[in-house]
Amino acid sequence: MRWSGRQTRICPLLHLLAVMTCLLVGTAQALVESVGANGINAHIAHRQGLTGEGIGIAMLSAGNARASHEAFAAGASERAVINHDFTGQGLRANSHDTQVAGIVVAQGGPDCPACLGVAPGARLHSARILDGGMSPLTLDRALHELIVNQGCRIVVTGVQIPGSAVTPDGSSIWSAIYDYYAEHYDVFFANAAGNSETSVTVFGDAFNGITTGGLALDGQGRHRVVGSISNSGPTPDGRRKPELTAPAHRLMIPNAAGDSAWSAAGSTRGETSFAAPHTAGAAAVLMQRAAQTDTPYDDKSLTIKAVLVNTADPNVLDKSSEPTDPNTVLWHPERGYGRLDVGRATALLDAGRVRPGRTLEQDSGWAYETLGFYEHHQYAVAARKNQRLVLTVTWHRRLLRRSAASYVEEAPRFNLRLEVKSPDGQVLFSEYDPDNNLRKAALTLPQDGVYHIDIRNRVFQKDRDYALAFELFS
């Protein structure tokens, strides 16, 4: 499959993700809630001193954040936001991009000192990449500068391309560029599911990142209901996107009206440009934690993806506020695998690396390994009857770059079979899917004993990496 940059501009059809800004009500500090127990549980990591410190995040959008805002004062002379322009038209601060940046790196302010972003210790590079339209060359130039020269490990995007302009099936030049940078430079892409379309939109259809839908508050003040305009899956080519959901309703965040301006943004519609930065911040927190250990591969984008998807909370209501059957429905078109849970993800990363070919006595862990030509890895997990095993395996799609706007997908596409077998050899789960590059299983175990997790490379591609994460619950 090939992508060409000839369709270089999408001008009037590319638009910002929808945003609603509400009036400030009382002393509500809803950003506190979105990172707290009623949201993504990032407060658990914050209490451990994990704030994303040392991690660079790129934000690509139609404008820039207001870097002079009090929310971004990281020190006496340091800012948490650094602005870039790749359009040649100059910097342009707007409220949408200031709000998105605030969700990730807000430091609080005099009127809202506890309004901290998901990763307030990280540094966010706010990049303007379009001026009415966007070209693949501009996108490539921005990514190269921010990743290669500025050292960003995470990318979050504040724009979508409507399905009427580009079919969101992973075959466009836009998704090819994202997947190439994710795989080639080991970058974590936090993509929005998009708004008000019949399926996830570009860039949410990319294979190698995590796509996030938007959550609204329920009647008890919990971010638990899928927003009415949050795009549902699967993609037109049948892939399970989005993977996660995150808060997108009534977030107390900075805006561009002034250096001390804050507002409650996001509505019950669940605008996904406010959800995706929660996932970006979560990745930064985990990468900081990885940097504090001597364990190899715990900072890999695949490891972070496997851990975040495995620890998602499926107890989410659909757009009609009806249960999504979390005990029987693993992936749901509206909620994905569930709500982002940073506290649980941090604990899983801390559980440590496991290796194939040995019996594991621990209740959780992750793996990062390389498979050769038709190679087979087996993990053995000691468990008890009626325990719940949750398991995720993921890998990258690989593309060959011919130019900044031309890519060819590796053929045949690298693909893995995942099987889980009981102690007596019964196959409890088996999946081989040529389209999806993520497998997840959730099983109630039928007996005491050692369960075997088999991962097989089903194609002749070799020396390809994958990540695994698992948890056992009593």
C-alpha positions in Angstrom: 0.0 0.0 0.0 1.3 3.4 -1.0 0.7 7.0 0.2 1.6 10.0 -1.9 1.7 13.6 -1.0 0.0 14.8 -4.2 -3.2 15.6 -2.4 -1.1 18.2 -0.5 -3.8 20.5 0.8 -7.1 19.9 2.4 -7.7 23.6 3.1 -11.4 24.3 3.9 -12.2 20.7 4.9 -9.8 20.5 7.8 -11.2 22.0 11.0 -10.6 22.3 14.7 -12.2 19.8 17.0 -15.4 21.3 18.4 -15.1 23.2 21.6 -17.6 24.6 24.0 -16.6 27.1 26.7 -18.9 27.5 29.7 -19.2 30.3 32.3 -17.2 29.9 35.5 -19.5 28.6 38.1 -18.8 29.2 41.8 -15.5 27.9 43.0 -15.6 24.6 41.0 -12.2 23.1 40.3 -13.2 20.5 37.8 -9.6 19.9 36.5 -9.0 18.6 40.0 -11.8 16.2 39.4 -10.7 15.0 36.0 -7.3 14.0 37.3 -8.7 12.8 40.6 -10.8 9.8 41.8 -13.8 10.9 39.7 -11.6 11.0 36.6 -8.4 9.3 35.6 -6.8 8.8 39.0 -3.6 10.8 38.1 -3.6 12.1 41.7 -2.3 8.8 42.8 0.8 9.3 40.7 1.1 12.9 41.7 1.3 11.8 45.4 4.3 9.7 44.4 6.0 12.8 42.9 5.2 11.7 39.3 4.4 14.8 37.3 5.9 14.0 33.9 9.1 15.9 34.8 11.7 15.6 32.1 9.3 14.5 29.4 8.7 16.6 26.2 5.2 16.6 24.6 4.4 18.0 21.2 1.0 19.5 20.6 0.1 20.0 16.9 -2.8 22.2 16.1 -4.2 25.2 14.2 -2.8 27.7 16.7 -0.7 28.0 19.8 -1.2 28.1 23.5 -0.9 31.4 25.4 2.5 30.6 26.8 2.5 33.7 29.0 -0.5 32.5 31.0 0.0 32.1 34.8 -0.9 28.4 34.4 2.3 27.8 32.6 4.7 29.6 34.9 7.0 26.7 35.8 9.5 28.9 37.6 10.7 32.4 38.0 11.9 32.5 34.4 10.8 29.2 33.0 7.6 28.4 31.1 5.8 25.0 30.8 4.8 25.8 27.2 7.2 26.6 24.3 5.6 27.8 21.1 6.5 27.0 17.5 5.1 28.1 14.1 5.5 25.9 11.0 3.1 27.8 8.8 5.3 30.9 8.1 2.4 33.0 9.3 3.6 33.5 12.9 2.4 32.4 16.3 -1.3 32.7 17.0 -2.5 32.0 20.6 -6.1 30.8 20.9 -8.3 29.5 23.7 -8.7 26.0 22.3 -5.0 25.3 22.2 -4.4 27.1 25.6 -7.1 24.8 27.1 -5.6 21.6 25.6 -2.2 22.6 26.8 -3.6 23.3 30.3 -5.1 19.9 30.6 -1.6 18.5 30.2 0.8 20.9 32.0 -1.2 23.5 34.0 0.6 24.6 37.1 -2.5 26.1 38.8 -3.0 29.8 39.6 -3.9 32.2 42.5 -7.6 31.5 42.0 -7.2 27.8 41.4 -4.0 26.6 43.0 -5.0 23.0 42.8 -5.9 23.1 39.1 -2.9 21.1 38.0 -2.7 19.3 34.7 -2.2 15.6 34.3 1.6 16.0 33.8 2.4 19.5 35.3 6.1 18.7 35.4 6.3 18.0 31.6 7.2 20.6 28.9 4.8 21.1 26.1 5.8 22.3 22.6 2.8 24.0 21.1 3.1 23.8 17.3 1.0 25.7 14.8 0.9 23.5 11.7 -1.9 24.9 9.5 -3.3 28.1 8.2 -6.6 27.3 6.6 -5.1 24.0 5.2 -2.2 21.7 5.9 0.3 19.8 3.8 2.1 16.5 4.5 5.4 18.3 4.1 4.4 20.8 6.9 3.3 17.9 9.2 6.5 16.0 8.5 8.7 19.1 9.1 7.0 19.8 12.4 7.3 16.2 13.6 10.9 16.0 12.7 11.8 19.2 14.5 9.8 18.4 17.6 10.8 14.8 17.9 14.4 14.7 16.5 15.6 18.2 17.5 13.4 19.0 20.5 13.3 15.5 22.0 9.5 15.1 22.3 8.5 11.6 23.2 4.7 12.2 23.0 2.5 13.8 20.4 -1.1 15.1 20.9 -3.1 16.6 18.1 -5.8 19.3 18.3 -7.3 19.0 14.8 -9.2 16.4 12.9 -9.8 15.8 9.2 -13.5 15.1 8.4 -14.5 11.7 6.9 -15.9 13.5 3.9 -12.4 14.7 3.0 -10.3 11.6 3.9 -11.6 8.1 4.7 -10.4 7.2 8.2 -9.2 3.7 7.5 -5.5 4.1 8.1 -4.7 4.3 4.4 -4.2 8.1 4.2 -0.8 9.9 4.0 -1.7 11.5 7.4 -2.0 8.2 9.2 1.1 6.9 7.4 3.2 9.9 8.7 2.0 9.3 12.2 2.6 5.6 12.2 6.0 6.0 10.7 7.1 8.4 13.4 5.6 6.3 16.1 7.5 3.2 15.0 10.7 4.7 13.7 11.3 7.1 16.5 9.5 5.2 19.3 7.0 8.1 20.0 3.7 7.8 21.8 0.8 9.3 19.8 -2.3 10.4 21.8 -4.9 10.8 19.2 -8.5 12.1 19.5 -11.4 10.0 18.3 -12.8 13.2 16.7 -16.3 14.7 17.0 -19.7 14.5 15.3 -18.9 11.8 12.6 -20.0 8.3 12.1 -16.6 6.8 12.9 -13.3 8.0 14.3 -11.6 10.5 12.1 -8.0 11.1 11.0 -5.8 11.2 13.0 -7.7 8.9 15.3 -7.5 6.1 12.7 -3.7 5.7 13.0 -2.6 2.2 13.9 0.3 2.9 16.3 -1.1 5.4 18.8 -3.9 5.3 21.3 -7.2 6.9 20.2 -9.3 8.5 23.0 -13.0 9.3 23.2 -14.6 11.9 25.4 -16.5 11.4 28.7 -19.1 13.6 30.3 -20.1 13.7 34.0 -22.8 11.4 35.4 -25.3 12.5 38.0 -22.8 11.8 40.8 -20.1 14.0 39.4 -18.0 11.2 37.9 -16.6 11.2 34.3 -18.4 8.1 33.3 -20.7 8.8 30.4 -19.6 8.8 26.7 -20.2 12.3 25.3 -22.9 12.6 22.6 -20.5 13.8 19.8 -17.5 11.6 20.7 -16.9 9.5 17.6 -17.5 5.8 17.8 -15.7 2.8 16.3 -14.8 0.7 14.6 -12.9 2.3 11.8 -14.2 1.8 8.2 -11.6 -1.0 7.8 -12.9 -2.7 11.0 -10.3 -1.9 13.6 -11.1 -1.4 17.3 -10.8 2.4 17.7 -11.1 4.2 20.1 -9.1 2.2 22.7 -9.8 4.6 25.7 -12.1 7.3 27.0 -11.1 10.3 29.2 -12.8 13.3 30.7 -14.0 16.1 28.4 -16.7 17.9 30.5 -16.6 21.0 32.7 -12.8 21.2 33.0 -11.4 24.3 34.8 -8.6 25.2 32.5 -6.7 28.3 31.3 -7.9 30.2 28.2 -6.3 32.8 26.0 -8.4 35.8 27.0 -5.7 36.9 29.4 -2.7 35.8 31.4 -5.0 35.0 34.4 -8.1 33.9 32.5 -9.6 30.5 33.5 -12.9 29.0 32.4 -14.9 25.8 32.7 -14.6 24.2 29.2 -16.1 21.1 27.7 -19.7 20.0 27.7 -21.9 16.9 27.9 -21.1 16.4 24.2 -17.7 15.1 25.3 -15.3 17.0 23.0 -12.5 14.7 22.3 -9.8 17.4 21.9 -10.1 17.7 25.7 -10.0 13.9 26.2 -6.8 13.1 24.2 -4.5 15.4 26.3 -5.4 13.3 29.4 -3.9 10.3 27.6 -0.8 12.3 26.6 -0.3 13.4 30.2 -0.7 9.9 31.4 2.0 8.7 29.0 4.3 11.4 30.3 3.8 10.3 33.9 4.6 6.7 33.1 7.7 7.8 31.1 9.0 9.7 34.1 8.4 6.7 36.3 10.3 4.6 33.8 13.2 7.0 33.8 13.6 6.5 37.5 14.3 2.8 37.1 17.1 0.6 35.7 14.6 -1.6 34.0 15.1 -1.7 30.2 12.2 -1.1 27.9 9.7 0.3 30.5 9.7 3.7 28.7 9.0 2.2 25.2 5.8 3.6 23.5 4.6 0.0 23.1 5.0 -0.8 26.7 3.2 2.4 27.7 0.3 1.6 25.3 -0.1 -2.0 26.6 -0.1 -0.8 30.2 -2.6 2.0 29.6 -5.0 -0.2 27.6 -4.7 -3.1 30.0 -5.6 -0.9 33.0 -8.6 0.8 31.5 -11.8 0.8 33.6 -14.7 -0.6 31.6 -17.4 0.7 34.0 -18.5 3.4 31.6 -22.0 4.3 30.4 -22.8 4.7 26.7 -24.2 7.9 25.1 -27.7 7.0 26.4 -26.3 6.6 29.9 -26.9 2.8 29.7 -24.3 0.3 31.0 -21.8 -1.0 28.4 -21.8 -4.5 30.0 -18.2 -4.4 31.3 -18.2 -8.0 32.5 -19.1 -9.4 29.1 -18.2 -6.7 26.5 -14.5 -6.2 26.3 -14.3 -3.5 23.6 -17.3 -1.3 23.1 -17.7 1.0 20.0 -18.3 4.1 22.2 -16.1 3.6 25.2 -13.3 1.4 23.7 -11.8 -0.7 26.4 -12.7 1.8 29.1 -11.7 5.0 31.0 -8.1 5.9 31.4 -6.7 5.0 34.9 -3.3 6.5 35.6 -3.1 5.2 39.2 -3.6 1.6 38.1 -1.3 2.0 35.1 1.5 3.3 37.4 1.1 0.3 39.7 1.2 -2.1 36.7 4.4 -0.5 35.3 5.9 -0.7 38.8 5.1 -4.4 38.9 8.1 -5.0 36.7 9.2 -6.7 33.5 8.4 -10.4 33.0 10.1 -12.8 30.5 8.9 -15.7 28.4 9.9 -19.3 29.2 9.4 -19.2 33.0 6.5 -19.6 35.4 5.4 -16.2 36.9 4.2 -16.1 40.5 3.4 -12.4 40.5 -0.1 -11.0 39.9 0.9 -8.3 37.3 3.7 -7.3 35.0 4.6 -6.3 31.5 7.0 -7.6 28.8 8.8 -6.1 25.9 10.4 -8.7 23.5 11.5 -9.2 19.9 10.2 -12.0 17.7 12.0 -13.6 14.8 10.9 -15.5 11.7 7.8 -17.5 12.7 9.0 -17.4 16.3 6.9 -18.4 19.3 7.0 -17.0 22.9 5.2 -18.6 25.8 4.5 -17.1 29.3 3.4 -19.2 32.2 1.2 -17.6 34.9 0.4 -19.4 38.1 -3.2 -18.5 39.1 -6.2 -19.7 41.1 -9.7 -20.7 40.2 -12.1 -17.7 39.6 -9.3 -15.2 39.4 -9.7 -12.7 36.6 -6.9 -12.5 34.0 -6.7 -9.3 32.0 -4.1 -9.3 29.2 -3.0 -7.0 26.4 -0.5 -7.5 23.6 0.4 -4.8 21.0 2.9 -4.0 18.3 3.5 -1.3 15.6 2.6 -1.2 12.0 5.8 -0.5 10.0 6.1 1.7 7.0 9.1 2.4 4.7 9.7 6.1 3.9 10.4 7.1 0.3 10.1 10.8 0.9 8.5 13.2 3.4 5.1 12.6 1.7 5.5 9.0 0.3 5.4 5.8 2.3 5.0 2.1 1.6 3.6 -0.3 4.2 5.6 -3.3 5.0 4.2 -6.4 3.4 3.0 -8.8 4.6 1.9 -6.8 7.7 3.5 -8.1 10.9 0.8 -9.9 12.8 0.6 -12.0 16.0 -1.7 -14.8 17.2 -2.5 -14.6 20.9 -3.8 -17.7 22.8 -4.5 -18.4 26.4 -4.6 -22.0 27.5 -5.8 -23.5 30.8 -3.6 -25.9 32.9 -5.3 -28.9 31.2 -4.6 -27.5 27.7 -8.0 -26.0 26.9 -7.9 -23.0 24.7 -9.7 -20.2 26.6 -8.9 -17.4 24.2 -7.5 -17.3 20.7 -7.3 -14.4 18.2 -5.6 -13.8 15.0 -6.8 -10.7 13.2 -4.9 -9.3 10.1 -6.2 -5.8 10.7 -5.9 -4.9 14.5 -2.4 -4.5 16.0 -3.7 -5.0 19.5 -5.1 -8.0 21.3 -6.9 -7.8 24.7 -8.4 -10.7 26.7 -10.3 -10.7 30.0 -11.0 -14.2 31.4 -12.4 -15.7 34.6 -10.1 -18.6 35.2 -11.8 -22.1 35.6 -9.2 -23.9 37.8 -6.1 -23.6 39.9 -2.8 -24.1 38.1 -0.4 -22.7 35.5 -1.9 -20.9 32.5 0.0 -20.5 29.3 0.0 -17.4 27.2 1.2 -18.1 23.6 2.3 -15.4 21.3 3.2 -16.5 17.7 4.6 -14.5 14.8 2.4 -15.7 11.9 4.4 -14.0 9.1 8.0 -14.1 7.8 8.8 -10.6 9.1 11.6 -10.9 11.7 13.1 -8.9 14.5 9.9 -7.1 15.3 9.0 -5.9 18.8 5.8 -6.3 20.8 4.7 -5.4 24.3 2.5 -7.4 26.7 0.8 -6.3 30.0 -1.2 -8.5 32.4 -3.0 -8.4 35.7 -4.6 -11.0 37.9 -7.5 -10.1 40.2 -9.1 -12.1 42.9 
